[in-house]
Amino acid sequence: MQWRECKNGVFGFVVVATLLMTSCFSGPKAARLDLPRPKQRPAAQAFVHATVIPMTEPDTVIENCVVIVEDKTIVYVGTDYERIPLTADIVDCSGMWIVPGLADAHVHLLFNALDPLLFLANGVTSVRNMASLTEGGRTDKRFAFSDHLELRDAIRNGQVLSPWIYQASPIHETRKGAYFDRSLYMNTHSAEAGKLAVEMADEAGFDYFKIYNKLGTSAFYSIAEETKSIGLPVVGHVPHEVPLQAVLEGSLMHSIEHLTGYINPFGELKISPDRLDEIAARTREAGIWNVPTLEVWKHVVRPERIDAIEADRWTGYIPRANRSIWTRSIKSFSTLIKKNVKGYEILPSEHIEDFELIVKALIKAKAPIAAGTDSGTLNVVAGSSLHKELGSLVALGMSPWEALASATIRAAECLKAENEFGSIQAGLRADLLVLGGNPLEDVAHLGDIELIVVQGVPYTQQELVSLLDSLVPENNL
């Protein structure tokens, strides 16, 4: 990605692109937009008279609390108001609640240039981006950013207003042919190729190593061994050729996405229902995270139900062309089922109760769960979808605190970044949400946003909406 100075800040070239999930990510070259720089950060701020939910211990609440921020770091949390610097900007939070900024542990920042601002407007201040472009994909104009690592670093350097990004490598599996998109996937076909791919990902500076469905057994075990030796977490899909039991027994992955390994999303459970509690307990013992992404499975519906998928006001910030491709992609799954293509027997939305059985078992076993959505794909809108995911986790057995934890402190642990964000403590980043309601009574109050604080800068939701409106090309909506 190239960065250029301009009158209002430093901007990254971004494009609005489209997605075709059933074959390759296809779409025309699209308009480019500019993302703004953050506002000027106050030297010191004090958020006073708040009820703070620090997410350090279950259900802990600090009444009449002050949170003091210097630059972009929290320096004090407590009730000693004499600690407030004389020069601090005072933000009165009387009658309000403060929680850590939310994190979405599974997103795809590829297709919509406005996604970073959509996340922020919905209180999401950190994301794990689950696929980077390959070296050859960096010049592919279908995608929104040409270099995810450069974008990540530009955000860390305060050049771009965006959630903090934690970046996975390109996707690795054993595959070739017409539907193998070389801008996103790498054909990792042997043990030696797996070892080399890990070395390259580590040298490039990726935070995680992403694997996928068709990765072969020899490459998988080579990758698992090599990543463990250098401390690079393996994340992604449990490959079809690798038994879940082997992954759990060897703790061979850091996080499992979409419940792969436990279920064929377009088929049936891979585990007998009467063994789910046992497998969930093994998952806990293995210390392997799950990111269920229930939202994306709920969106894969029959063609006649696509228009009935629950929409929200944020959908209007997804370009028309993007929404059209999503619709075609969703329809294509029904076509695969009608053609009796191997592995495609039923739509995920029509056996969502199987996914829910797995999540219930994982919750009961206290296995590690981080909230994620697969946003950027299949009508899953950045930001707002995380609130729906949290509501689903509560419905399946989490307490409101546990659901909030899955998108704050637990998400930070999953991302291996709990020393950076996820709770409200001195020394951590000043990523905060100021809310009008108590989320420990109802997680829906996470949508009652008064202020979003990211990179140490407070924004009203309306400010971020106005930025979104100013950046929407007229011909894209």
Order of alpha helices (4+ residues) and beta strands (2+ residues): beta-beta-beta-beta-beta-beta-beta-beta-beta-alpha-beta-alpha-beta-beta-alpha-beta-alpha-beta-alpha-beta-alpha-beta-alpha-alpha-alpha-alpha-alpha-alpha-beta-beta-beta-alpha
